[in-house]
Amino acid sequence: MICSRRRFLTIAAATLAGWPRAPRAAPDDAVRWSGTVMGMDGRLVLQSEDRARAARAVGACLVEIARLERVFSLFRADSALTRLNRDGMLVGPPAELVEVLAEAQRMTALSSGAFDVTIQPLWDLYARHFAKPGADAAGPDDAAIAAALARIGMEGVAFSDQGIAFLNPGMAVTLNGIAQGYITDRIAALLRAEGFRHVLIDMGELRTLGPRADGAPWRVAVDGPGDPLTLDVADVAVATSSGAGTVFDPAGRHHHIFNPATGRSSQQARRVTVVARNATTADALSTALTVLPAEQARRCFEASDALEAYLVPPDGPMIAFAATPRQGSGWLDPA
């Protein structure tokens, strides 16, 4: 079984070379950190004349990241999400978990069910199937998929500030398609409140506060299946989803982006990149658009508050969606 998680966003800027493993001041007035967030590589760059203050802010960000991982991580036995999946209910849940479930529910409705955080039983099914020696390359059989699908659906999750409960036995939730974006936004809010205006935040999804200190935009390179894409961005978030990010089989036919209607890995798009005002939207919408056929993806995008999307179909050229006409070298300038 192959279950490594691959990134598709990189920063094509000289100021980001040589990431350290702890905060430190750099000659270019930037303080940088890199580490792991929710099982993915995480990075921070704060450009500030007061480098000591920036380093302290990075330390505060790390405390917040650790706190949020105790809410959302599937890799921690003590996280709120792990306990919910184990027990099928959670009394007095963290406010952040309720907030993300509400946003997930909104995205499920917006995408006509293409985005669904209750697909964890499918992930478990495929992981078990391909972990077996001599596993059928066609994937789990129809009966096993039907059994997993019976445990999937946001309508089976009841939640409020008082508690969360699964209404059907065997349900489980994964927030890997939205929580990275949410954590990114929380870190952005923390740093903006502290007055930082030239920041790059990458918590598995990417968000920028302002341009770089020299006034130039941050340049984001998108790789993976399909033609490369370069975006110049400031004060926006960028997220990319692709089935190639996590695959279960050597051929890559079976991957982690499932169609909740069929229980099979979606083949509608090889890669989708979304630009939005916040990373929570960009994260969830990029997943939803990867599942939907192109015309439905366009309608879903138009119903959202995202800014642009770039969809690489199974064959043919990349398709671009835009909420508003591009204004020269404004907030987004693809190169």
C-alpha positions in Angstrom: 0.0 0.0 0.0 1.3 3.5 -0.9 -0.1 6.3 1.3 2.5 9.0 1.3 1.1 12.6 1.1 2.5 14.7 -1.6 2.6 18.5 -1.9 1.9 20.5 -5.0 2.5 24.2 -3.9 6.0 25.6 -3.7 7.2 29.2 -3.3 9.3 30.3 -6.2 11.1 33.1 -4.4 14.7 33.4 -3.4 13.8 34.7 0.0 12.4 31.3 0.9 15.5 29.2 0.3 17.1 27.3 3.2 14.2 26.7 5.6 15.5 26.2 9.2 13.8 24.0 11.7 13.3 26.7 14.3 12.5 30.5 14.3 15.5 32.7 13.6 16.3 36.1 12.2 17.6 36.2 8.7 19.7 38.8 6.9 16.8 39.7 4.6 14.7 40.8 7.6 12.7 37.6 7.5 12.0 35.1 10.3 11.3 31.6 9.1 10.0 28.3 10.6 9.4 24.9 9.1 8.0 21.8 10.6 5.0 19.4 10.5 1.4 20.4 10.7 -1.4 17.8 10.5 1.1 15.3 8.9 2.1 17.8 6.2 5.1 20.1 5.9 4.4 23.5 7.4 6.2 26.8 6.8 6.0 30.4 8.0 7.8 33.5 6.8 7.5 36.8 8.6 9.2 39.8 7.0 9.6 42.5 9.6 12.1 45.1 10.7 11.6 44.0 14.2 13.0 40.4 13.9 12.9 39.7 17.6 9.2 40.5 17.7 8.6 38.4 14.6 10.4 35.4 16.2 8.2 35.8 19.3 5.1 35.8 17.0 6.3 32.6 15.4 6.6 31.0 18.8 3.0 32.0 19.5 1.9 30.5 16.2 3.5 27.2 17.2 1.6 27.1 20.4 -1.7 27.7 18.5 -0.8 25.1 15.9 -0.2 22.5 18.6 -3.5 23.4 20.3 -5.4 23.0 17.0 -3.8 19.7 16.2 -5.2 18.5 19.5 -8.6 19.2 18.0 -8.3 18.1 14.4 -5.5 15.6 14.0 -6.2 12.0 13.0 -2.6 11.2 13.9 -3.0 11.9 17.7 -4.8 9.4 19.9 -5.9 12.2 22.2 -7.3 14.6 19.7 -11.0 15.6 19.8 -11.5 14.2 16.3 -9.9 10.9 17.2 -12.1 10.6 20.3 -15.2 11.5 18.3 -14.5 8.8 15.7 -13.7 6.2 18.4 -16.8 6.9 20.6 -19.3 8.1 18.0 -20.0 11.1 20.2 -18.3 14.0 21.9 -19.8 16.0 24.7 -18.7 19.7 25.1 -16.7 19.7 21.8 -14.1 22.4 21.1 -15.6 25.4 19.4 -13.2 25.1 16.5 -14.4 21.5 15.8 -18.1 22.7 15.7 -17.1 25.7 13.5 -15.3 23.4 11.0 -18.1 20.9 10.8 -20.5 23.8 10.1 -18.3 25.0 7.3 -18.0 21.4 6.0 -21.8 21.1 6.0 -22.0 24.4 4.0 -19.5 23.1 1.5 -21.4 19.8 1.2 -24.5 21.7 0.3 -22.7 24.0 -2.1 -21.1 21.1 -4.0 -24.2 18.9 -4.0 -22.5 16.3 -1.9 -19.1 16.2 -3.7 -17.4 17.4 -0.6 -18.1 15.2 2.4 -16.0 14.8 5.5 -17.7 11.6 6.5 -15.8 9.6 3.8 -13.3 8.2 6.3 -14.9 4.7 6.2 -14.0 4.6 2.5 -10.4 5.6 3.3 -10.2 2.9 5.9 -11.7 0.3 3.5 -9.2 1.1 0.7 -6.2 1.2 3.1 -7.2 -2.3 4.5 -7.8 -3.7 1.0 -4.4 -2.6 -0.4 -2.5 -3.6 2.7 -3.3 -7.2 2.0 -0.7 -9.3 0.1 -2.0 -9.9 -3.5 -4.8 -7.3 -3.2 -7.1 -7.1 -6.2 -5.9 -4.2 -8.3 -9.5 -3.4 -9.1 -10.0 -2.3 -5.5 -12.6 -3.3 -2.9 -15.6 -5.2 -4.3 -19.0 -3.6 -4.8 -20.4 -5.2 -1.6 -17.7 -3.7 0.6 -18.1 -0.3 -1.0 -21.8 -0.4 -0.5 -21.3 -1.2 3.2 -19.0 1.7 3.5 -21.3 4.1 1.7 -24.1 3.2 4.1 -22.0 4.9 6.8 -21.4 8.1 4.8 -23.4 11.3 4.7 -23.3 14.6 6.6 -27.0 14.1 7.4 -25.7 11.5 9.8 -23.7 14.0 11.9 -25.6 16.0 14.6 -23.6 18.8 16.1 -24.0 21.8 18.3 -22.0 23.7 20.9 -23.2 21.1 23.4 -22.1 17.9 21.6 -21.5 16.0 18.4 -23.0 12.6 17.7 -23.0 10.2 14.8 -26.5 9.0 14.0 -25.4 5.8 12.2 -23.1 3.2 13.6 -19.6 2.9 12.1 -19.4 6.5 10.9 -16.1 8.4 11.0 -15.0 11.9 9.9 -11.8 13.1 8.3 -11.1 16.9 8.2 -7.9 16.6 6.1 -9.7 18.4 3.3 -10.6 21.5 5.3 -8.7 21.6 8.6 -5.4 22.6 7.1 -7.1 25.6 5.5 -8.8 26.4 8.8 -5.5 26.3 10.8 -3.9 28.5 8.1 -6.6 31.1 8.5 -6.3 31.0 12.3 -2.6 31.6 12.1 -3.2 34.4 9.6 -5.7 36.1 12.0 -3.2 35.8 14.9 -0.4 37.5 12.8 -2.7 40.1 11.3 -3.9 41.1 14.8 -0.2 41.5 15.8 0.3 44.0 13.0 2.4 41.9 10.6 1.7 42.8 6.9 4.3 40.8 4.9 3.7 37.1 5.8 3.6 33.8 4.0 1.7 31.0 5.9 1.8 27.4 4.6 0.1 24.9 6.9 -0.6 22.4 4.1 -2.6 25.2 2.4 -1.1 28.5 1.6 -2.1 32.1 2.6 -0.4 35.4 2.3 -0.8 38.6 4.3 0.1 41.5 2.0 2.9 41.4 -0.6 6.5 40.8 0.2 8.3 43.6 2.0 9.8 44.8 -1.3 6.3 45.3 -2.6 6.5 42.3 -5.0 3.8 39.6 -4.8 4.6 36.1 -3.5 5.1 33.7 -6.4 3.5 30.3 -6.0 4.4 27.5 -8.3 1.9 24.6 -8.7 3.2 21.3 -10.0 1.8 17.8 -10.2 -0.3 16.3 -13.0 -0.9 18.6 -15.9 0.9 21.8 -17.0 2.8 23.7 -14.3 1.1 26.9 -13.1 2.7 30.0 -11.5 0.6 32.5 -9.6 1.6 35.9 -8.2 -0.5 36.5 -5.1 -0.9 38.9 -2.2 -3.6 38.8 0.6 -5.2 35.6 -0.8 -5.1 31.8 -0.1 -4.2 29.1 -2.6 -4.9 25.4 -2.3 -4.4 22.5 -4.7 -6.0 19.0 -4.7 -5.0 16.1 -6.7 -5.6 12.3 -6.4 -1.8 11.9 -7.0 -1.3 13.4 -3.5 -2.1 10.2 -1.8 -2.5 6.9 -3.6 -3.3 3.4 -2.4 -1.9 1.3 -5.3 1.3 1.5 -7.4 -0.6 2.4 -10.5 -2.2 5.4 -8.8 -5.7 4.4 -10.0 -7.1 4.4 -6.4 -6.5 7.6 -4.4 -7.8 9.5 -1.5 -10.2 11.9 -3.3 -13.4 9.8 -3.3 -16.7 10.4 -5.0 -19.1 10.1 -2.1 -21.8 9.0 -4.6 -20.0 6.0 -6.0 -17.4 5.1 -3.3 -14.7 5.1 -6.0 -11.8 7.4 -6.5 -12.8 10.4 -8.6 -11.4 10.6 -12.1 -12.9 13.9 -13.1 -9.8 16.0 -12.7 -6.1 15.4 -12.3 -5.5 18.6 -10.4 -7.5 21.5 -9.2 -6.1 24.8 -7.8 -8.3 27.3 -6.1 -7.5 30.9 -5.1 -9.8 32.4 -2.5 -9.9 35.1 0.2 -9.4 32.5 2.9 -7.7 29.1 3.1 -10.7 27.2 4.5 -12.7 27.9 1.4 -9.7 27.2 -1.0 -9.0 23.9 0.8 -12.5 22.5 0.7 -13.5 23.9 -2.7 -10.4 22.4 -4.4 -11.4 19.0 -3.1 -15.0 19.4 -4.2 -14.1 20.6 -7.7 -11.8 17.6 -8.2 -14.9 15.3 -7.8 -17.3 17.2 -10.0 -17.6 17.0 -13.8 -16.3 20.2 -15.4 -19.6 22.0 -16.0 -20.8 21.1 -12.5 -17.5 22.3 -11.1 -18.0 25.6 -12.9 -21.4 26.1 -11.4 -20.1 25.1 -7.9 -17.3 27.6 -8.3 -19.7 30.4 -9.4 -21.9 29.7 -6.3 -18.9 30.0 -4.0 -17.0 33.1 -2.9 -13.7 31.9 -4.4 -11.7 34.1 -6.8 -10.2 31.8 -9.4 -9.9 28.1 -10.0 -7.7 26.1 -12.4 -8.9 22.6 -13.3 -6.7 20.1 -15.2 -9.1 17.6 -16.8 -8.2 13.9 -17.5 -7.3 15.0 -21.0 -7.1 18.4 -22.8 -5.9 21.8 -21.7 -6.3 23.4 -18.3 -9.7 25.1 -17.6 -9.7 28.4 -15.7 -12.7 29.9 -13.8 -12.7 33.5 -12.7 -15.1 35.3 -10.4 -14.1 38.7 -11.7 -12.0 39.8 -14.7 -8.3 39.9 -13.9 -7.0 43.4 -13.4 -3.5 43.4 -14.9 -1.0 43.0 -12.0 -3.7 43.0 -9.3 -4.3 40.4 -6.7 -3.6 37.5 -9.1 -1.4 37.3 -12.2 -0.8 33.8 -13.6 2.5 33.5 -15.4 
